[in-house]
Amino acid sequence: MIEFERVSRSFTVGDQQVSALRDINLSITSGDYVSIMGPSGSGKSTLLNLIGLLDRPSSGTYTLDGSNVTALNDTQQARIRSRKIGFVFQSFHLVPRLSAAMNIELPLILAGIPVQERKERVQKLLENYGLTDRAHHRPDQLSGGQRQRVAIARATSMHPSVLLADEPTGNLDQTTGREVINLLEQLTEQNVTLILVTHDPALGERASRQLHMRDGEIIPNHR
């Protein structure tokens, strides 16, 4: 499903070239639950951004569902991203002035989903994530856990095949964090591919597969 072949990403900082990723070879199959771990600056977020089509590799090939997505233009990549990839972030990234229901509905509006289908999907997601009584609350009227549940509902509103979670429990207390992780893990039962970036070894070990990164590379046979 996800194939990286000798993917590298470098940035120009001042007059220097900085290598964020170096010749990454990676294969992730449909329904995998993968954690990406490593110290700050190891390349975790860069790798996640490339998988999510938020960035482009400097070299190498990224194949998604059999298609070489590195060859696509920005509009084509955005279309695939909206249909196939969901994102959950540490800081929620909800639109402050919109209600919980409207935040969930936003990707459906942008994708041109008909009104009635949008309303039905949003209502079902509100029910699934225990947010029905918070549907008309803005993010500043919600707890951290509720905001992250809204973010997960929004991320799954388009029925993505891949869900990328970047430190999704970083702003939550331990109990709420466990609840959020349980919700994310339940999605793998629906054959959603879950890729999780975390600094927490205990959280990373819950995944069926762990990738450990250092200096822009995946460490083979890490112990």
N, C-alpha and C positions, 0 to 999 in steps of 0.2 A: 504493500500500500504506500509506504513512505520509503523512498530510496535516496540516499545521498551517495554520490560517487566523487571522491576526491574534492569535497567542497571546502573552500577556504574563504575567509572574509577578512579583509584588511582595511584600515582606516588611515587617513593622513592626519597626523597631529603635528602642527607646526611644519617643520621640514623633515619629519620622520614618518616612516611607514610602520604602523603597529598592527601586528597579526592577532586578530581576535579568535579566529578559527584556522586550523591548519590541517588540510587534507583529511577531512572527516569522511569516513565510510560508515554508513549506517543503514540498517534495514529494520523497519517496524511494521508488523503485520496488523491487519484489521482486528480490533478488539483487544490489542495489547494494553497493558497498564505499566507504564514506564516512568521511573523517576530519574531526574537529572540532578546530580549533586556535585558539589565542589566549592572551593573558597571563592570569595568575591574576586572578579576579574578572570575567572577560569574559562569563561565563554558560554556559560549556561544560558543567559538571557539572549545572547547573540544567536545561539543555536535555535532557541525557541522562536525568535523573531523570523528566522529563515524558514522554519517549518510552517509558521503561520502566514507566510507571504507578506510580512510587514517589512522585509528587507530582501535584498538580492545578494547572492554570493559573488565574490570577486572572481572566482573560478570554480569549475566543477559543475556537476549536474544534479538537479533535484527533480526526481520523478514522483508524482503523486497520482495514485490510481492508474498507473500505466502511461501517464502523459508527462512529457518534459515541460514542467511549468516554468523553468528558467528561460525558456524561449518565448514566453508570452509577454505581451505588453502590459502596462499598468492596469488598463481597463479590464483586460481578460483575467489578470490575476485577482483583481478586486471582485469580479463576478464569482470566481471559484472560492475565494475566501469567504464571501457572504453565504455561499450555499453549503460549504463543506467543513468550515472550521469555526469553532467557538472559542472565546477567550474569557478567562476568569483571572482577575488581577488582585494583587494584595490590597490596593487602594480602591477597589470596587469600580471606579470610573463610571459612576452613574451620573446622569444629567440632573443637576441640583433642582432645577425648577419643575421637573416632571414628576408625576406620581409614580409609584411602584408599577402600576399597570401600564402606564405610558412608556416607562423605561423598557419594560419587557416587550412592548409592542413595536418599539422603534425599528429594530432590524427588519421586522415584517413589513413595515411601511416602506422602508428604503428598498426592499426587494420587490415591491409591487404586489404583495399578497392581497387578494380581495378582502374588503372590509369584514364581511361576515366570517370568513375563515380566520382572519386576524383575531376577532373578538373571541371566537371559540378556542383558539390556541391559547390566548392570554388567560382566559378563564380557567382552562384546564391546568395551566402552569401555576397559577395562583393557588389552586386547590392542591396540586401535587406538592408544593413547597410550603404549605401552611401559611399562606399570605393573603387569604381571601379578605380577612378583616383589616388588612393593611393596604389594600389595593389603591386607595386614594391618598395615601400618605406620601409626602416627599421624603427623599433620603435623610434629611436632617431630623425627621420625625421617627426614624427607625433606629433600632439597635444595630450594632456591628454585624451580628449574626443575621439579622433580617436583611440588611443591605447586601450581604454576600449571597443570601438565598435569592434575592432579586437579580443579582448579577448572574448567578447560575441559570436562573429561569430565562433571562435574556439571552445568555450564551447558547442555550439549547432550543430556543424558540424556532430556529430554522432547521431543526433536526440534523445537526452536523454529524459527520462521521468521525471527526477528530475534535477533541476538546483539549485546549492548552491551558494549564493552570500555573501561574507564576506566583509562588509564595502565597497561596490562597488563604492560609490561616495566619499570616504574619501580623495582622492587626486585630486578632481575636484572642480571647482568653482560651485556656486549654479545653474547657468543656465545650464551648461553642465551636472551637476548631475541630474537635472530634466529630461533632455533628455535621459540619460542613464536609469534612473528608468522607464521612459515611455516605452523604448525598452524592458526592462525585463518584465514589467507588460503585455505587448502585448503577450508575450509567454504563459501566463496563458490561453489566449483565444484558444490556440492550445492544451489545456489539459496538459501542462507542470506544474509539481508541483514546485513552487518557494519558496525557504526557504532563508530568508534574515537575516543576522546578522547586527545590526546597533546600534550605540550609539545615533542616532538622533530620538527623540520621534516623531517628525512630520513625518519622513520617516516611522517609524515603524507603525504608526497609519494608514498608507495607506493600509496595509495588511488586508485581510479579517479576520485574526486571529492573535492575539499577544500572545507570550509566554514571560513572565518576569521571569528572573532568579536571584537568589541570593545564594551565598555560595554553588554552585553545585546542587541547587534544583530549580524546577519550582514552582513559587509562585502561589498557587491556588487562584482564585477569586481576582486577582490583580486589584487594582483601581488606 
